[in-house]
Amino acid sequence: MKLKMKPVVDDLKPYEPGKPIEVVKEELGLDSVIKMASNENPHGSSQVVQKQLEQAGTPNLYPDGHARELRQAVAHYLQVEDGQLLFGAGSDEVILLLCRAMLSAQTNTVMATPTFSQYKQNAAVEGARIIEVPLKDGVHDLDAMADCIDDDTRIMWVCNPNNPSGTYVDASDFSAFMKRVPSDVLVVMDEAYGEYVEADDYPNSLEMLNTYENLLILRTFSKMYGLAGLRIGYAVGAESFISKLEPLRPPFNTTTLAQKAAIAALDDQGFVHDCREKNLREKKKLEVFFKDNRCFPYPSEANFLLVDVGINGDRVFDALLHRGIIVRSGEALGFPNCIRVSIGTEKENEQFMASFAEWIQAQNG
């Protein structure tokens, strides 16, 4: 190809989301397949959302580009100002906008490894130097990350709870970290799985916004709220900073359907509470199961478990796939001897445990 693209594009690899259920069924000749790979809500979305989706409105008209009704609903729920919110087609788009606004070949950005891949991917597109700090016992090493800051640092990424490990940074450590970060360096606290957290010492990042103008919080409706297919997420930060990002946002970037569904989802906190309770109960069952089978699940505050299975994760992934269970191999996530298992429904988890036990038995001859 003779078209002149950024040199970095040649080195980029597309995100691999895993095969859809129907494709796996067709390729392997299976009648039933369970997907426990992408950390979606296995309970779907709220009935309030379902009713809203039945009243889809007018798809021939552009959506409200400012998402006014959703903006007011989220601002009221979080007790922040309307102008502190930036909406995107999933929090992925907000990550892209942050990198576009702040990173260049003359700058660097600091993140943990392994962590959510889109921080690195979008930073690479902008040509920034990427500084990766290994997790310490599966958790962000915030001291080591702070040590990496120099005059060229623009963004620090903290995925909390972290994907793919499920571990979290506590309030004390995060507060100490924020005190070390210069006020002209942005700290992004990605709380995609925050609604699942049970830990009492999880940071109250919203309160910290009153102290730190260089703190930005990412949240999404894709996980707990069950709207992954509609692509809607947002950032919360200092109004002065958000106003600078707004011109970078594509017009009409969130659909009418996504906006209305998100408003309805936010309004049904009973559904959120129910899903959180089910997730905790089923996660505990799986943790016990893995330990009984001599596997090591990382302590998780999310809706998934990263499990050290003692052998290459691709082997376990393939064995489970042929038994109709889709998980994520840790090989692609920076944990080669692990698999990542999304917490399913009670029935799905029972089927998973039966299939995993069957594979274990086959391995033992």
N, C-alpha and C positions, 0 to 999 in steps of 0.2 A: 504493500500500500504506500502511495506517495504522499498522502495527506500528512501534514506536519502537526503532530499532537505533542502534548507535554511528554518528555522522556519518561516520567514516572509512570505514565499510563501502561507502558509495556510491562512493568513489573507488578501491576495490580492483578489480583485474583478476585473473581466475583464471589459474593457471599453464597455459601452452599446451605440452603435451608432444609435439605432433606427431601426425600421423595414423598409425594402425596399418597394418601391411603389407597386411592383407586389404582394408582400406578403400581404400587407394591402388590396389590391383589392380582392385577393382570400379569405382571412379570413372574410371580411365584406361584400362580394358580391357587391362591388362598381365598377362602370364602369370607373370612373375618380377619381384620387387622386393627390393632389398637395403636394409636399414636401417643407416645409418651416422650416426645423429643423436643418440643418447642416451647415448653413452659406456658402453654395456653391454659385457660380456665376450663377444666373438664366438665364443669356444670353449666357451661354456656354463658348466657347473659340473663339479666333480670327479666322477669315477666313484664315489668314496666317498660323495659326497652323493647321487648317483642311487640307490645301493643303500639309503641311509637313507630316501629319499623313498618307496621301495617298501614300507617298513614304517611306514606313516603313523600307526599307533596308534589312539587312540580319540577321534574328533572331537566326541563328545558330552560330553566332559569338559573343564573349563576347564584352561588351561595352568598351569604353575608360575608364579605371579605374580612370584616373586622370581628366576626363571630360574637356579636354583641350579647345575645342572650346567654350563650355559653360562658362568655367572659364574666357576665354578672353572676351567673350561678357558681362558677368556680371561685370568684373573688369572695362571694358571700360564704361559701363553704370553708375556705381557708382563712377568712378574715384578713384579706389583703386588699390593696387598691386595684381597680381595673387595669390601670396602667402598668402594673407589675407583672402582667401575664403576656406570654408570647405563645401562640398556638402553631402546631405543625402537624403534618401528615405523619403522625407517630413522633415519638421523641427522636427518632432517627433523623428526621428533617431538621430538628432544632440543633442536633449535633453538627450536621452539615453546615448550617448557617453560622454557628459559632466558629467553626474552623475557617469558613470563608471570611468572616469578619476580622479574625485575630491572628491567623497564622500565615506565614510566608517562608520563603527560603532563608530569610535572615533570623528566623525565630525558632524556638523549640517548645515542646510540650511534654509534660511528664505524666506517666500513667503506670499502673501496676501491670504485671504480666504473670499469669494470664488474666485477662479481663475482657470486657465486651469489645468485640472486634471493630466496631464502627468508629471508635475514637481514633485508632491507628489508621484505619482506612481513609478517613476524611482528612486527617492531618497529612498523610502521605500525598494526597492529591494536591494539597497546597504547597508541597515542597518543604514542609517544616522538618526539623530534626526531631526525631522521636526518641525520648529517653524512657526506657522501660525498666522498672524496678521490680525484681521478683517478689512474689508474695512470701510472707514469713509465716510458716505453719498454716498456709492457706488464707491468710489475712493480709490486707494492705499494710506494708511497712511504711507508715507515714513519716517516721523520722528519716528514713533513707530517702524517701521522696522529697522531703523538704531540703535535705542536703544537696539535692541536684539542682536547685533553683539558682539561676544566674541572671544577668542583665537581659538575656534574650528570651527568658521564659515568659510565656503568655498564658498558658492554660494548664491547670492541674486537674486530673480526672479521678474522682473517687466514686466507684460503683458500689452502692451500699443499700442492701446486700449485694455482694459481688456475684456477677455471672462470669464464669461458670462454677465457682466454688460454693456459693450460697452463704458464705461467712459474712460477718459484719464488723464495722468499725464502731466502737462504743463512744458515748458522749464525751467522756474524759479525754480519750485519745484524739478525737476530732477537734475538740476545743483547743487542746495544746497545739495541734497542727495548724489551725487557723491563726493562732497567735504568731506562728513562725513565718507564715506566708506574707510577703510584701503586699501592700494594698493595691499595687498596680498589676498583680497577677490574679487571674480569674481562677476560682475553685469551683468546679462543677460537681455537685453532689447528685448522682444519678440514683433516684429512688424508684426505679421501675417496679421493684418488688416490695416497696415499703409497706404496702397495705397488709402484707403477710407477716410482718415482724411481730414477734411476741416479747422480745427482750425488753426489760424495763429500762436498760441503760442505752437504748437506741437514741441517737442525737435528735433533738428537736430543732431541725434545721430552719423551720419557719421563724422561730423565735430569734435565731442567730442572724437572720436577715436584718434585724434592727441594729445589729452591731457591725456587721461586715457587708459593706457595699460590693465587695468583690466575690461574694458568694452567690451562686446560681443553682437552683434546684430543678432537676428534671423529673417529671412524672408522666405516666401514660395511662390510657384507658384500655390498653391491650391485654394486660395480665389479669388482675383481680376482677376488673369490670367486664371482661369477656368480649371486648370489641376489637380484637386483633385484626379482623378482616376489614374493618372500617378505617383504620389508620388515623388515630387521633391522639395527640399527646401535647404537652405544654411545658414551658419553663416559668419559674417564678424567681424574680430578682429585683434589683433596684430599678425604680422607674426610669431613672436617667440612663441606665444601661439598656434596658429593654427598648426604649425609644430610639436608640441608635441601631438596634437590630431590626426593627420593624421595616425599614426601607429595603432590607435584603430579602425579606420574605416574599415569595411569589404571591401575586394576587389570587384570591380564591383558592388557597392551598388546602383548605379543609372543606369537605363537602357538606351540603345541607343535611344529608342523612347522618353523617358522622357527628355533626354538631348537635342535632336533635337527640340522637341516641346517647351521647355523652351527658347531656342535661338529664335525661331520664335515668341513666345509670347512677349518676351522682345523687339523685333524689331517693334511691332505694338502698339505704345503708343497711337495711335488714338483710338484703341479699349478700352484701359484703361480709357482714358478721357471720352469716350462715356458712359462706364459703371458707372463711378463715378458720372456723371451728372444724369443718370437715377436713380441710387441708392439714391442720395440726394433728388431728386424730389419725388420719391415714399415713402421714409422714412418720409418726411414732411407730406404727405397725411395720413400715418398711425398714426403718432403722434397726429395729429388733431382728427382723428377718435377715438383713444383711450381716449383722454381727453374729447371728447364729450360724451363718454360712461362711464365717471367717473372712468377711469382706469389711472394708473400713469406709463407712459413710462420713464425709466431712460434716461437722455441725452446721446445719442450715437454718436460716431464718427466712427462706424463700419457699416457693412452691415446687422445688425440685431438690434432688440429692445428687451430689457428685460422689461416686463410690469407687474406691480403689479395689479393683477385683484381682490384683496380683499378676495379671497377664495383659497382653496388648488389648486395648479396648476394641479395636476393629474386629478381633476374633469373637468377642462376646456380642458385639453389635450384630455381626453376621449371623451368629447362632440364634439370637433372639428374633432377628428379622425373618428367618425361615420358619419360625414358630408363630409368626403373626404379630410380633411386638416391635414397634419402632422406638428406639432410644437414640441418644447421641453418643458416638464414640468419643472418648477423651482424646484420642489421637489428633482430632481436628481442633481441640480446645486447649491444647498445651498440657494435658495430663494424659500421657500415652497409655498408662496402665489403669485408666478409669473409664467408667461410663457415666453419663448424666441422665438421670431418670426423672421425668416430670411426674409429680404426684397426680394420680388419676382418681377416678371414682372408686368406691369400694369394690365394685365388680371388676373394674379394670386392674386394680392392684392385686386382687386375688388371682386373676389370670396371669399377670406378670410374675407373681411369686411362684405359681405352678410351673410356668415355662422356664424360669430361671433355675428352679430346683431340679427340673428335668434335665437341663443342660449340665448342672453340677454333677448329677448322678451319672450322666453319660461320660463326663470327664474322669470320674473315679472308676469307670469300668464296671 
